[in-house]
Amino acid sequence: MEKTKTALLVMDMQSSILSTLPDPAQLISNTGEAIKTARKLQIPVIYVTVGFRQGMPEISAHNKIFSAVKQHMANADMKEWVRIHPDLSPEEQDIVITKKRISAFTGSDLEVVLRGLDIRHLVLTGVATSGVVLSTIREASDKDYQLTVIEDCCKDGDEEVHHLLMSKVFPRQADVIKISDWAASSN
C-alpha cells in the first residue's frame, strides 16, 4: 500500500499578523522546528498568506471581518503586509499561496497545488486557531484530506478558545499532536 503523501501548511505566519499576538516567540520557534522537520522528511512546505491587491478591491462591504480590515488598511503596502516572518522564511523549493479569505482554500490555488503534488494528508500550523486553522480544517475535512494539527504551532488571541478547539472540536476531524511528536517522527 502506498504511503499517503503529506504536506506541511504554514498559515498566516506573516509579520503583520504575528505582531498582533502577545509574545509570539514560542509559536515562531515551534513552527520553525516543524518546518525543519518537514524538510528533513522531504515533505513539501506550503506557506499560505492572506493578501489583497493594492486598495483591497476583493473585499466586499458585506464581509464583516475583512471590511473592517479594509477600513484600516486600504492604503497599506500589501507587499509588506503579506511578508512572512523572517525566522520562518520560505526557501526556494517551498510554495507560497495567497488566499483572499480566512480558509486557506478560499480565493487561492491551494487545492490545485495539492492535487498536482498528489497530497492527501495535511499537517496544519497557523494563527489564529479560531480563524485560518478552524476554517481550513473544516474545508479540508469536507474535501476528504487526512488532517493533523500541531497544537503548539498554532495560536489564538484567546487562549480559552484555542484550548477548546484543540481538545474538543479538532479531534473530531484531525489528529492533534505536539511539536515534540512531529519532530520525533523524523528520527
C-alpha positions in Angstrom: 0.0 0.0 0.0 1.3 3.4 -1.0 2.1 5.8 1.9 -0.1 8.9 1.9 1.6 12.0 0.6 1.9 14.7 3.2 2.4 18.5 3.1 3.0 20.9 5.9 0.8 24.1 5.8 2.3 27.2 7.5 -0.6 29.5 7.6 -0.8 33.3 8.2 2.7 33.4 9.7 3.0 37.0 8.4 5.0 39.5 10.5 2.0 41.8 10.3 -0.3 39.2 11.9 2.2 37.8 14.4 2.9 41.3 15.7 -0.7 41.4 17.0 -0.2 38.5 19.3 1.2 38.8 22.8 4.6 37.1 22.8 4.7 35.0 19.6 8.3 33.9 20.2 7.4 30.3 21.2 5.0 29.9 18.3 7.6 31.1 15.9 10.3 28.8 17.4 7.9 25.7 17.3 6.8 26.5 13.8 10.5 26.8 12.7 11.0 23.3 14.2 8.0 21.9 12.2 9.4 23.4 9.0 12.9 21.9 9.7 11.3 18.5 10.4 9.2 18.6 7.2 12.3 19.4 5.1 14.2 16.6 6.8 11.4 14.2 5.9 11.2 15.7 2.4 7.7 16.8 3.0 6.6 19.9 0.9 6.3 23.1 2.9 3.4 25.2 1.7 3.1 28.7 3.1 -0.4 30.3 3.0 -0.7 34.1 3.4 -3.7 36.3 3.3 -3.3 39.2 0.9 -5.0 41.5 -1.5 -4.4 43.8 -4.4 -3.5 47.4 -3.5 -6.6 49.1 -2.3 -8.2 45.7 -1.4 -10.8 45.5 -4.2 -11.5 41.9 -3.3 -13.1 42.9 -0.1 -16.9 43.5 0.0 -18.5 45.9 2.4 -20.7 42.9 3.3 -17.8 40.9 4.8 -17.8 41.8 8.5 -14.2 40.8 9.3 -12.4 41.9 6.1 -14.4 45.1 5.6 -13.1 46.3 9.0 -9.6 45.4 7.9 -10.1 47.3 4.7 -11.1 50.4 6.5 -7.9 50.4 8.5 -5.5 49.1 5.8 -6.8 50.1 2.4 -3.6 52.2 1.8 -1.2 49.8 3.4 1.7 48.4 1.4 0.4 44.9 0.6 3.8 43.5 -0.3 4.9 44.4 3.2 1.7 43.2 4.8 2.0 39.7 3.4 5.7 39.3 4.2 6.3 36.0 6.1 8.1 36.4 9.5 11.9 36.4 8.7 12.6 33.5 11.1 10.2 31.3 9.1 11.2 32.5 5.6 10.4 30.2 2.7 13.3 28.5 0.8 13.4 28.3 -3.0 11.7 24.9 -3.2 8.8 26.0 -0.9 5.4 27.0 -2.3 3.7 30.3 -1.3 0.0 30.6 -1.7 -2.0 33.8 -1.3 -5.6 33.4 -0.1 -8.4 36.0 0.0 -10.4 34.9 3.0 -10.0 33.0 6.2 -9.8 29.4 4.9 -6.5 28.5 3.1 -8.6 27.3 0.2 -10.8 30.4 -0.4 -9.6 32.6 -3.2 -6.3 30.6 -3.6 -5.0 27.9 -5.8 -4.1 25.7 -2.9 -6.3 22.8 -4.0 -4.8 22.8 -7.5 -1.3 22.7 -6.0 -2.3 19.8 -3.6 -3.8 17.8 -6.5 -0.7 18.5 -8.6 1.5 17.1 -5.8 -0.9 14.3 -5.1 -1.1 15.4 -1.4 -3.8 13.6 0.7 -2.5 14.4 4.2 -2.2 18.0 5.5 -0.3 18.9 8.7 -1.5 22.3 9.8 0.2 25.2 11.7 -1.1 28.7 11.9 -2.5 31.7 13.5 -5.3 32.2 14.5 -6.6 28.9 15.8 -10.1 30.2 15.6 -9.5 31.6 12.1 -7.4 30.0 9.4 -6.8 26.8 11.3 -10.5 26.2 12.1 -11.7 27.2 8.6 -9.1 25.2 6.8 -9.7 22.0 8.9 -13.5 22.2 8.2 -13.0 22.7 4.5 -10.1 20.2 4.1 -12.2 17.6 6.0 -15.1 18.1 3.6 -12.6 17.6 0.8 -11.6 14.2 2.4 -8.0 15.1 3.4 -6.3 13.3 6.2 -5.5 16.0 8.8 -3.0 16.6 11.6 -2.8 19.8 13.7 0.4 20.6 15.6 -1.2 22.2 18.6 1.8 24.2 19.8 2.4 25.6 16.3 -1.0 27.3 16.4 -2.0 30.3 18.5 -5.1 32.3 19.1 -5.7 35.7 20.7 -8.0 33.9 23.1 -6.2 31.0 24.9 -9.5 29.5 26.1 -10.8 29.3 22.5 -7.5 27.7 21.4 -7.8 25.1 24.1 -11.4 24.3 23.4 -10.8 23.9 19.7 -7.7 21.7 20.3 -9.3 19.5 22.9 -12.9 19.2 21.8 -13.5 20.4 18.2 -10.4 19.5 16.1 -10.1 15.8 17.3 -13.4 15.1 15.5 -11.7 15.7 12.2 -7.9 15.7 12.8 -5.2 14.2 14.9 -3.9 16.8 17.3 -0.2 16.4 18.3 2.6 18.4 19.8 5.7 19.7 18.0 7.8 17.1 20.0 5.7 14.3 18.5 6.1 15.7 14.9 9.9 16.3 15.4 10.2 12.7 16.8 8.7 11.4 13.6 11.9 12.5 11.8 14.2 10.4 13.9 
